[in-house]
Amino acid sequence: MRRTPEPAELMDDPAQARAYADADFDASNALFVALFGRLHPGGFRGRALDLGCGPGDIPIRLARAHPDAAIDAVDGAEAMLAIARRAAAAEPQVAARLRWLRAIVPDPALETGAYDAVLSNSLLHHVGDPVGLWRTVRDAARPGAAVLAMDLARPADEGEVERLLALHAVGAPDLVLRDFRASLHAAYRVEEVREQLAAAGLAGLEVAMVSDRHLAVYGRLPAG
Ligand SMILES: C[S@@+](CC[C@H](N)C(=O)[O-])C[C@H]1O[C@@H](n2cnc3c(N)ncnc32)[C@H](O)[C@@H]1O
């Protein structure tokens, strides 16, 4: 199936952001936290950067699971950041270790060589410049930093799109179904992600399917 880019890069419409925040991503967000845990079996301590944090569920879960983590969470959409700030405010111990930053990646204002882990979930298929995203990951990370980026993988054909929608979005509101369908069409395939990583000098990272619909890029940058 040919790739069809998302109609808009940012999710800055308040109704769309609210519908996304209310949708059930428990399984995939838990998978992300588990994969991050595998990269840090003894727990993570240090600074993490989450690119395209959306309504903030993943950085909040990570901050809960790793009490020595400080996380900068970036999104270009103020509608998403507003939801994330409100969600975190309910847990002051967690909120104190989270910073919500508005930036559109790639953004030269982001700190470079600063982070012990660089993360993103479901951002890659949204960005207009995927190699620019991977360069941002590379530049933001310290030598030896962990990288974990998960996203949908584009299905082989429309039949597979419908199968995944029926399996994972049954009963979801129309807006969520529309966005899920668009995301599956906009997603990349494992081979395409490997090419992007090579173009950004990150060919050492692994790329693999981690569920029936998700791929993940993971590993560590060279220690320097
Ligand atoms: C599908 S959502 C994923 C949100 C979150 N990571 C999660 O897993 O729930 C993608 C998010 O990336 C943001 N986004 C898209 N392109 C971006 C860019 N170039 N820079 C920063 N944020 C971007 C959107 O506004 C949206 O909040």
The ligand as a MOL file (V3000), in Angstrom:
LIG
                    3D

  0  0  0     0  0            999 V3000
M  V30 BEGIN CTAB
M  V30 COUNTS 27 29 0 0 0
M  V30 BEGIN ATOM
M  V30 1 C -0.3830 10.8110 17.3360 0
M  V30 2 S 0.0900 12.0090 18.4780 0 CHG=1
M  V30 3 C 1.0890 11.0890 19.6200 0
M  V30 4 C 1.1060 11.7120 20.9710 0
M  V30 5 C 1.8480 10.9350 22.0650 0
M  V30 6 N 3.2320 10.7380 21.7830 0
M  V30 7 C 1.1810 9.6380 22.3790 0
M  V30 8 O 1.7850 8.6070 22.1580 0
M  V30 9 O 0.0280 9.6500 22.8410 0 CHG=-1
M  V30 10 C 1.3290 12.9400 17.6040 0
M  V30 11 C 1.6940 14.2250 18.3000 0
M  V30 12 O 2.8390 14.7900 17.6560 0
M  V30 13 C 2.6430 16.1870 17.5150 0
M  V30 14 N 3.4690 16.6200 16.3900 0
M  V30 15 C 3.3160 16.3250 15.0850 0
M  V30 16 N 4.3210 16.8260 14.3560 0
M  V30 17 C 5.1300 17.4600 15.2370 0
M  V30 18 C 6.3410 18.1710 15.1020 0
M  V30 19 N 6.9420 18.3300 13.9120 0
M  V30 20 N 6.9130 18.6940 16.2120 0
M  V30 21 C 6.3270 18.5360 17.4390 0
M  V30 22 N 5.1780 17.8810 17.6270 0
M  V30 23 C 4.5900 17.3390 16.5370 0
M  V30 24 C 1.1500 16.3460 17.3210 0
M  V30 25 O 0.7100 17.6500 17.6420 0
M  V30 26 C 0.5990 15.2720 18.2570 0
M  V30 27 O 0.3990 15.7870 19.5450 0
M  V30 END ATOM
M  V30 BEGIN BOND
M  V30 1 1 1 2
M  V30 2 1 2 3
M  V30 3 1 2 10
M  V30 4 1 3 4
M  V30 5 1 4 5
M  V30 6 1 5 6
M  V30 7 1 5 7
M  V30 8 2 7 8
M  V30 9 1 7 9
M  V30 10 1 10 11
M  V30 11 1 11 12
M  V30 12 1 11 26
M  V30 13 1 12 13
M  V30 14 1 13 14
M  V30 15 1 13 24
M  V30 16 1 14 15
M  V30 17 1 14 23
M  V30 18 2 15 16
M  V30 19 1 16 17
M  V30 20 1 17 18
M  V30 21 2 17 23
M  V30 22 1 18 19
M  V30 23 2 18 20
M  V30 24 1 20 21
M  V30 25 2 21 22
M  V30 26 1 22 23
M  V30 27 1 24 25
M  V30 28 1 24 26
M  V30 29 1 26 27
M  V30 END BOND
M  V30 END CTAB
M  END
